[in-house]
Amino acid sequence: MKALIIYDSVYGNTEKIAKAIGKELACDSIHVSFASSSSIKGLDLLITGTPTHGGMPSPAMQKFSESLPKGSLSGIRVASFDTWITKDSPSFFTRLAVGIFGHAAPRALSKLQALGGKPVAGAEAIGFLVKGKEGPLVEGEMEKAQAWAKKLAKG
């Protein structure tokens, strides 16, 4: 299986998750700034990872997915993950934003599907928790990433 993880990361947390998944799947993970439509050629599985920005994927991840031609993911299995601040953040505004806007992974996955990708059954979209704005990741999230990667491999 030829897989690739394309991720964006501001404080390094999303990158850590991408690397953990990549290690489990024995595949490359690349920052979105290095990705192009040629990056997806010949893939069996494409995984995107992004921090959540107001319930949406990061601007760089949105720009990348919008740059892909319609139908370019036909025949490719897809999955998406995001990182987001815990709902028990000390900031009222953070808690409010998470409650109102939701998370980026389902939206990113929807875009991949609109491009022709087929979601991996049982492992479509997932979120990983970060303590505060800059992190670190909540304890146990790296293990959660490894377990999710195993589901992707089976799906």
C-alpha positions in Angstrom: 0.0 0.0 0.0 1.4 3.4 -1.0 0.3 6.0 1.5 1.2 9.6 2.2 0.4 12.1 5.0 0.2 15.7 4.1 0.0 18.0 7.2 0.1 21.5 8.3 1.5 22.4 11.8 1.9 25.7 13.6 3.3 24.7 17.0 4.5 21.2 16.0 1.7 19.2 17.5 0.0 18.2 14.3 3.5 17.3 12.9 4.1 14.9 15.8 0.8 13.2 15.2 1.6 12.9 11.4 5.0 11.4 12.1 3.6 8.9 14.6 1.0 7.8 12.0 3.6 7.7 9.3 5.9 5.5 11.4 3.1 3.1 12.0 2.1 2.9 8.3 5.8 3.0 7.1 4.9 6.0 4.8 6.2 9.5 4.3 4.6 12.6 5.9 5.2 16.0 4.3 4.4 19.5 5.2 1.6 21.0 3.0 4.0 23.6 1.7 5.9 20.9 -0.1 2.7 19.1 -1.5 1.3 19.5 -5.0 -1.1 17.6 -7.2 1.9 15.4 -8.3 2.3 14.3 -4.7 -0.9 12.3 -4.8 -0.1 10.3 -8.0 -0.1 6.6 -7.5 -1.4 6.7 -4.0 -3.6 4.1 -2.4 -4.2 6.2 0.8 -4.0 9.9 1.4 -4.2 11.3 4.9 -4.4 14.9 5.7 -3.7 16.5 9.1 -4.4 20.1 10.1 -4.7 22.2 13.2 -8.3 23.4 13.7 -8.7 27.1 12.9 -12.2 28.3 13.8 -13.6 24.9 13.0 -11.9 24.8 9.7 -8.6 23.3 8.3 -5.7 25.7 8.3 -5.6 28.2 5.4 -2.6 26.4 3.9 -4.5 23.0 4.0 -7.6 24.7 2.4 -5.4 26.2 -0.3 -3.8 22.8 -1.0 -7.1 20.9 -1.3 -8.6 23.7 -3.5 -5.6 23.4 -5.8 -6.4 19.7 -6.6 -8.4 19.1 -9.8 -11.9 17.7 -9.4 -11.8 13.8 -9.5 -8.0 13.8 -8.7 -8.6 11.5 -5.7 -10.7 8.9 -7.6 -9.7 5.4 -6.5 -7.7 6.8 -3.5 -8.8 6.0 0.0 -8.7 9.1 2.2 -8.7 10.0 5.9 -8.2 13.2 7.9 -7.1 14.2 11.4 -6.9 17.5 13.2 -5.5 18.8 16.4 -7.5 21.1 18.6 -7.5 22.7 22.1 -9.3 20.8 24.8 -12.8 21.9 25.7 -11.7 22.4 29.3 -9.3 25.2 28.2 -9.1 28.0 30.8 -10.1 30.4 28.1 -13.9 31.0 27.8 -13.5 32.1 24.2 -11.7 28.9 23.3 -14.3 26.7 24.9 -17.0 28.7 23.1 -15.2 28.5 19.7 -14.8 24.7 20.0 -18.5 24.3 21.0 -19.8 26.5 18.1 -17.4 25.8 15.2 -16.5 22.2 15.8 -13.4 20.6 14.3 -11.5 20.6 11.0 -11.1 16.9 10.3 -14.7 16.2 9.2 -14.6 19.3 6.9 -11.2 18.3 5.4 -12.5 14.8 4.8 -15.6 16.2 3.1 -13.3 18.1 0.7 -11.3 15.0 0.0 -14.5 13.1 -0.8 -15.6 15.9 -3.1 -12.4 15.4 -5.0 -13.3 11.7 -5.5 -11.6 10.1 -2.5 -13.2 7.2 -0.7 -13.1 7.4 3.1 -11.5 4.5 5.0 -14.3 2.7 6.7 -14.2 3.0 10.5 -11.2 5.4 10.4 -12.5 8.4 8.4 -11.8 11.5 10.6 -10.3 11.9 14.1 -9.2 14.7 16.4 -6.2 14.8 18.7 -6.2 17.1 21.8 -3.6 19.8 22.6 -3.2 21.5 26.0 -3.6 25.2 25.5 -2.9 27.0 22.3 0.7 25.8 21.8 0.6 22.4 23.4 1.9 19.9 24.3 -0.3 17.1 23.2 -2.6 15.7 25.9 -1.1 12.5 27.4 -2.1 9.4 25.4 -2.7 11.1 22.1 0.4 9.6 20.5 -0.8 6.1 21.4 -4.2 7.1 20.0 -2.5 8.1 16.8 -0.8 4.7 16.5 -4.0 2.9 17.1 -5.8 5.0 14.5 -3.0 4.2 12.0 -3.6 0.5 12.6 -7.3 1.0 11.7 -6.2 2.8 8.5 -3.9 0.0 7.5 -6.8 -2.5 7.9 -9.4 -0.4 6.3 
